[in-house]
Amino acid sequence: AFHRAVIADALGSQALDAITAETVTAWGQDPWARGAYSVARPGAADARRTARSLAGGRLVFAGEAWDEAWATQLPGAYRTGVAAAGAVAV
């Protein structure tokens, strides 16, 4: 109900007619995600690049948190996923 109200407020109540399915995740209870956010603290965005370089090519990171241009957004997840797949493709 909360999310529907936010959508209606932002886009108008007619936008609710376009919603055909709804799903709620339990990020807060997931033992791996633990409700994580991918937002860097002010001045710490370079930590993404540093973490990747420390992995020395042994690990490949993907997900919206790892994209420097699109961090916290869907395009970042897509871009890093494509790049990671290319890096490990045989």
Buried (B, 14 or more C-beta within 10 A) or exposed (E): EEEEEEBEEEEEEEEEEEEEEEEEEEEEEEEEEEEEEBEBEEEEEEEBEEEBEEEEEEEBBBEBBBBBEBBEEEEBBBBBBEBBEEEEEE
